[in-house]
Amino acid sequence: MTYRGTADEMQLATLTRILDDYCEQAGIEGSHLAREHLARRLIALFSGGIDSPDDIRMALDNIAKDLKPDHMPRNG
């Protein structure tokens, strides 16, 4: 068992996979500002006690809606 907000190796791998999958689906590339922002928010969510992958994805959806247009990838 880990302390609240402290990720063990398996949890860190899961959080990384959630971020990778989310960004891939959203068309956000590896070094994009939006990815960095979402990664910081993901860690904050986990540190705050949200550790369910489904809950994290829902929270990322809400966060992504509020990102400024210059932080999101451009289509075409």
C-alpha positions in Angstrom: 0.0 0.0 0.0 1.2 3.5 -0.8 0.6 6.7 1.1 -2.0 9.0 -0.5 -0.4 10.9 -3.4 2.7 8.7 -3.5 2.8 6.6 -6.7 4.5 3.2 -6.6 6.1 1.8 -9.8 2.8 0.2 -11.0 0.8 3.3 -10.3 3.3 5.5 -12.1 3.2 3.2 -15.1 -0.6 3.4 -15.1 -0.6 7.2 -14.8 1.9 7.4 -17.7 -0.3 5.1 -19.8 -3.4 7.1 -19.0 -1.6 10.3 -20.1 -0.1 8.7 -23.2 -3.5 7.2 -24.3 -5.4 10.5 -23.6 -2.9 12.6 -25.5 -2.9 10.2 -28.4 -6.7 10.2 -28.7 -6.7 14.0 -28.5 -3.9 14.4 -31.0 -1.5 16.0 -28.5 2.1 15.4 -29.4 4.8 14.5 -26.9 6.4 17.9 -26.3 3.2 20.0 -26.7 2.4 22.5 -24.0 -1.1 20.9 -23.5 0.6 17.6 -22.7 2.8 19.2 -20.1 -0.2 20.9 -18.6 -2.3 17.7 -18.5 0.7 15.8 -17.0 0.9 18.3 -14.1 -2.8 18.2 -13.6 -2.8 14.4 -13.6 -0.1 14.4 -10.9 -2.1 16.9 -8.9 -5.3 14.8 -9.2 -3.4 11.7 -8.0 -1.8 13.6 -5.2 -5.2 14.8 -4.1 -6.4 11.2 -3.8 -8.0 10.6 -7.2 -6.5 7.3 -8.3 -9.2 5.6 -10.4 -8.2 5.6 -14.1 -11.8 6.4 -15.1 -12.0 9.3 -12.7 -8.7 10.7 -13.9 -9.8 10.5 -17.5 -13.0 12.3 -16.7 -11.1 15.0 -14.9 -8.6 15.3 -17.8 -11.6 15.8 -20.2 -12.8 18.7 -18.0 -9.3 20.2 -17.8 -8.8 19.9 -21.6 -12.0 21.8 -22.2 -10.5 24.8 -20.4 -7.1 24.9 -22.1 -6.4 28.0 -24.2 -6.5 27.4 -27.9 -2.8 28.1 -28.2 -2.1 25.2 -25.9 -4.0 22.7 -28.1 -2.8 21.2 -31.4 -4.0 22.7 -34.6 -6.0 20.6 -37.1 -4.6 20.4 -40.6 
